[in-house]
Amino acid sequence: MRLSNLLGERFKERAFEIESQNLMTRGGYMKQVGNGIYSLFTPAKRIQKKIERIIRDEMDNIDGQEVMFPVVMPASLWEMSGRFHSIGSELCRFKDRSGADLVLGMTHEEAAVHLAMNVAATYTKYPFMIYQIQTKFRDEPRARGGLIRVREFTMKDAYSFHTSQEDLEKYYERCHKAYERIFARVGLPEVISVLSDSGMMGGKVSHEFMLLTDIGEDTIVICPECGYKSNVEAADCIIKNVPDAELQPFQKVETFEHTTIEDISNFLKVPMQKTCKAVVYQRNEDDSYIIVFIRGDVELNEVKLRNHLKCLVHPAQNVELAGIVAGSIGPVGLKADCTVLFDKSLEGGTNYVCGANENGFHYTGFNIERDYGKPEYVDLGKAIEGGICPACGKKSITVSNGIEVGNIFQLGTKYTESMGMTYDDPNGERVHPIMGCYGIGVGRLIASICEEKHDDYGPIWPITVAPWQVHICALRSDNEEVKAAAETLYAELQSTGIEVLFDDRQVSAGFMFSDADLLGVPVRVVISPKTLQRGVFELSTRDKSVKEDIEIGSALDNISNLINKMTADINEVANSIK
Amino acid sequence: MRLSNLLGERFKERAFEIESQNLMTRGGYMKQVGNGIYSLFTPAKRIQKKIERIIRDEMDNIDGQEVMFPVVMPASLWEMSGRFHSIGSELCRFKDRSGADLVLGMTHEEAAVHLAMNVAATYTKYPFMIYQIQTKFRDEPRARGGLIRVREFTMKDAYSFHTSQEDLEKYYERCHKAYERIFARVGLPEVISVLSDSGMMGGKVSHEFMLLTDIGEDTIVICPECGYKSNVEAADCIIKNVPDAELQPFQKVETFEHTTIEDISNFLKVPMQKTCKAVVYQRNEDDSYIIVFIRGDVELNEVKLRNHLKCLVHPAQNVELAGIVAGSIGPVGLKADCTVLFDKSLEGGTNYVCGANENGFHYTGFNIERDYGKPEYVDLGKAIEGGICPACGKKSITVSNGIEVGNIFQLGTKYTESMGMTYDDPNGERVHPIMGCYGIGVGRLIASICEEKHDDYGPIWPITVAPWQVHICALRSDNEEVKAAAETLYAELQSTGIEVLFDDRQVSAGFMFSDADLLGVPVRVVISPKTLQRGVFELSTRDKSVKEDIEIGSALDNISNLINKMTADINEVANSIK
């Protein structure tokens, strides 16, 4: 492709904080159409197709059968699984011309069960896995970061069906390996898998594949001692409180206008660990209130709260209406009609500061069992840096941010049971098959690669997913010799099946190179009057690891060899995953 | 792929009237999820991917740049073009969680202009063409025929942008050729292009690509004399009436309970051509009435009526409320408040029978100019078999049914003007680019191929789009020799890159062959104890043109050669289109 024909413009102005969004906007990869909705220009579409090819290859390799489910589905399908009502407003619902309820697919468990339902009625048909690569829509409240978190996205989603838990686990492991190979093949071997919360998917064991990066929205708990890795949503928060030698008296103190736990901690000069903070939520279903008491320095994990209560919840509003004294909530003397929970982070601690349920006052010397009675402690907190590893028990937890680029779930029979899918086992009994499901967000993966592989000037696309393999820069293409040499090389490379972007524009070297940097093509060939004088082309790589002159006569071989080597380097990592 | 692993079942029961729907359901290609919404099993998905590859190849070949537009778009984009309001309920509209209006893309002119808008601001960027292959949703009132007319469908849609009408026409012609090659390459060289009505697309010249078949919903007017081909919606209806020698007196006759024009014609013993029929419509915008008088044997063409009135219309309801005497409507003495139109089919005729606007009565001897006054005749009728060709003037029109598998439009500046897209021309003037757009329905094309290429037992997929190239039937795979020979051939074929479906099940020959017929794989190899005794495999084609024994030692060569020949035969036709 000639760059002069390529639709899309590149520009210098920094447009966004997140670097992948910034570079992919500046590089002419995408254009926002609406909140969390993007069109892709050709370079991004080409990257997408390459990633899809790698995904297909690995899915076929683990006996996947590619199928296609609809984007728009009748609500009746989602009523069968119960999710038409249990999922919140991220599920888009609308009516067709006849008044029938429809939904936009945000995941396809229901569709997968529907497709397999009557055609896998005996045990001999199992196991099998079906997958698709398709557009999905999820009405995210907070779309952000370009392709990192969008509302419309392209996703590979796969569904496996089994006759035993063991068989599911075996396949789950195969799929885990396939995912490792996929991330390695697209140039991100650094992606790790972490334990995750199965949340609304309704399963038991699940993993997320995470790229650790500061801009990630997920919080990952890692133990460098034993290798434990978990999304904070699924990680036990273990804190050992050391009790004070002496219990202080329980007494009310005036705290004036101080209401936040940080303020109170400063004002009373007690560390945050010695405060008992209140977090107030409401159930979505009836707006009833929940108050969670938790150690001041620990954050509440909303997912754990949701799982504990088995219902959707949201941060509380208008707590005063419920008789709650915001800014001074405490366990003792609390008059509000609400569910009260104590987080495990408080267990074993002594002499806490807590609210007195009275404006301008708090208690000091609060000792839970003495002053309130022994509660049932529940794990609702987010694990913290330096916390105790749930796996090895060492005080070694580190906390990082990550982008979730894929996930795998052991679903169990949630969908096959609710939708009534059965097969006849060898004894003629009707049994529900056991499912697994496996997703990869293709667009988010593109952004993640960009986020991880870039310099100040643009993306550095791995050769396996790069929009083109070679970028020819013909400096001074008004020069007949340059033009002829560049056109010849362009034609030769293409005829050997190499994907070439050819910058044949009459623009300055600086302009040309800055465009090339933004397009991030891994191999670059510069042809100019100067190189021709020396009888060479200049061959370099976008990551700057190679920069050398190559003889014109052997250019084709040199370039092919470089491409093959770069490809082999990436695939070597992938091939070692077995 | 082993057939024993393939998800999907095949069955004998005839399920539908339309043969492609019947065979693709019976063959395990698809499953209905909702009204006009389907999931595809692997065989159909494989066919789809092959068709998409051919389409991509031809689109890239005419300098297309593949991009991706969103399925869900903000309504604001469609408000810019005016189509948010001008399109009826086939456009799905809904609100997101924030209350913003969204639409489901049924076509992407708006998105294409949006993407190109600011990145093609000077004439030097032109011409260019962008295309995508993406899921679309159109809330069709009458989904039917399996994948023939659905609500959700996969479509290739392309948009070209030009600086002159001449340039558009040149590109339009290139795209026409590319379409001819696409249809030839998927095995349907019989697809013809016909003139079409540009309808809501807002353009001038347009063509539809039609597969002529009795089950087609479109009506195609063809003149075998001069080669004129047009959708009936766009074809002038030319009829030359021969006046009677003598004008009869205009007189009222009792017609009792006879109300339809057929009844009247029979009762009064006058041919349909001598009757003046009334067809009543209403404007969508205000429900006001339109009465069209037309020759009794000619059908009204709703599209022509819509274009003439420049508004959406629908067949009238409750005409009595408007003072119209249904069953006896005539031009003379019509009291209703409505628009009255006379179709050209009445022009020059004499002595018509028409309604008397009085229950149980009609007029005979109605001579329009004498009894009513000279009206302006408008062409609103559907061309009829034996009508006069608008191109060569001969009385040679034939009428056929067809399925529309693609279309191309010269759009003009409708979208670039309404959405404010401009570029600077060489004189520095701001000008709106001129657009073309080009669509192919991928799913409908699959169904059309099946409709055209099948026998009583199943589809006969052309080798270029077949889900697999070779189908191995191992009869008596419990026999060790058969099993070994089949497994060896399966492995060998796959290792040379041939796509093989291997029926390794222990089922009867009849069962196996009937499945193979439904799967429609073009090349079949039968291996059985009998063939092995003769030292051969049996090689045949699904279309029955080949059936021969091949030596086991040379099987690979024989099969490859056959595949190559079948492919070459199809591509030869395509390559001849230049």
Interface residues (C-beta under 8 A of the other chain):
Chain A: M1 N5 L6 L7 G8 E9 G28 K31 V33 G34 N35 I37 Y38 S39 L40 F41 T42 A44 K45 R46 Q48 K49 D63 Q65 E66 V67 M68 F69 P70 V71 V72 M73 P74 S76 L77 S89 E90 C92 R93 F94 D96 R97 S98 A100 L102 L104 A111 H114 L115 A116 N118 V119 A120 K125 F128 I130 Q132 Q134 T135 F137 D139 P141 R151 E152 T154
Chain B: M1 N5 L6 L7 G8 E9 G28 K31 V33 G34 N35 I37 Y38 S39 L40 F41 T42 A44 K45 R46 Q48 K49 D63 Q65 E66 V67 M68 F69 P70 V71 V72 M73 P74 S76 L77 S89 E90 C92 R93 F94 K95 D96 R97 S98 A100 L102 L104 A111 H114 L115 A116 N118 V119 A120 K125 F128 I130 Q132 Q134 T135 F137 D139 P141 R151 E152 T154
